[in-house]
Amino acid sequence: METTPSGVALLTRAGCHSCTHASAVLHEVCAEFGVEVTVIDVDEAAAESPDLRAEYGDRVPVVLLDGVEHSYWEVDVPRLRADLSRAGHPKNV
């Protein structure tokens, strides 16, 4: 499979209402820790990274943390906050 970005990434697809909601939640949580979110449309990325769509396309939205699946269909907010904190990202006050 193609290498996914380190940090937090959200795999989405156009027209996905759940993806829109997950993006809003993910951006809000990551902003608390000063972490940027990379959004990847699995259909657009398929030309260069077909494995992304093959692996995750039926489960979008998918949150990846350092290239590893963290949650899918919705953002696991408590777990994400704990994992970002554990990874050394200080929470912005």
C-alpha positions as CSV (number, residue, x, y, z in Angstrom):
1,M,0.0,0.0,0.0
2,E,1.2,3.5,-0.7
3,T,2.6,5.4,2.3
4,T,0.1,7.7,3.9
5,P,1.1,11.0,5.6
6,S,2.3,11.1,9.1
7,G,0.2,13.0,11.5
8,V,-3.6,13.0,11.2
9,A,-5.3,12.2,7.9
10,L,-9.0,11.8,7.0
11,L,-9.9,9.6,4.1
12,T,-13.1,10.8,2.4
13,R,-15.1,10.8,-0.8
14,A,-17.2,13.5,-2.5
15,G,-20.8,13.6,-1.6
16,C,-20.3,11.7,1.7
17,H,-22.4,13.4,4.4
18,S,-20.6,11.4,7.2
19,C,-17.3,12.6,5.8
20,T,-18.3,16.2,6.1
21,H,-19.3,15.7,9.7
22,A,-16.2,13.8,10.5
23,S,-14.0,16.5,8.9
24,A,-15.6,19.2,11.1
25,V,-15.1,17.1,14.3
26,L,-11.6,16.1,13.4
27,H,-10.5,19.6,12.5
28,E,-11.9,20.9,15.8
29,V,-10.2,18.2,17.9
30,C,-6.9,18.5,16.1
31,A,-6.9,22.3,16.5
32,E,-7.0,21.8,20.2
33,F,-3.5,20.2,19.8
34,G,-2.2,22.4,17.0
35,V,-2.2,19.4,14.6
36,E,-2.9,19.8,10.9
37,V,-5.3,17.5,9.2
38,T,-4.6,16.1,5.7
39,V,-7.8,15.3,3.9
40,I,-7.6,12.7,1.1
41,D,-10.4,11.9,-1.3
42,V,-9.9,8.2,-1.9
43,D,-11.5,8.4,-5.4
44,E,-9.2,11.3,-6.5
45,A,-6.2,9.6,-5.0
46,A,-7.0,6.3,-6.8
47,A,-5.0,7.3,-9.9
48,E,-1.8,7.3,-7.9
49,S,-2.8,5.3,-4.8
50,P,-5.4,2.7,-5.8
51,D,-4.7,0.7,-2.6
52,L,-6.2,3.5,-0.5
53,R,-9.5,3.2,-2.2
54,A,-9.3,-0.6,-2.2
55,E,-8.5,-0.8,1.5
56,Y,-10.6,2.0,2.9
57,G,-13.2,3.1,0.2
58,D,-16.1,1.1,1.7
59,R,-15.5,2.5,5.2
60,V,-15.1,6.2,4.7
61,P,-14.7,8.4,6.6
62,V,-11.5,6.9,8.0
63,V,-9.1,8.6,10.4
64,L,-5.5,7.7,10.1
65,L,-3.0,8.6,12.8
66,D,0.6,8.4,11.5
67,G,-0.6,6.2,8.7
68,V,-2.4,3.7,10.8
69,E,-6.2,3.3,10.9
70,H,-7.5,5.0,14.1
71,S,-11.3,5.0,13.5
72,Y,-13.8,4.8,10.8
73,W,-17.4,6.0,10.1
74,E,-17.0,8.5,12.9
75,V,-14.2,10.1,14.9
76,D,-13.5,8.4,18.2
77,V,-12.9,11.8,20.0
78,P,-11.9,10.5,23.5
79,R,-9.4,8.0,22.0
80,L,-8.0,10.6,19.5
81,R,-7.5,13.2,22.3
82,A,-5.7,10.6,24.4
83,D,-3.5,9.4,21.5
84,L,-2.6,12.9,20.5
85,S,-1.6,13.7,24.0
86,R,0.3,10.5,24.4
87,A,2.2,11.3,21.2
88,G,3.5,14.5,22.8
89,H,1.1,17.0,21.2
90,P,0.4,19.6,24.0
91,K,-3.2,20.6,24.2
92,N,-3.7,24.3,23.4
93,V,-5.6,26.2,26.1
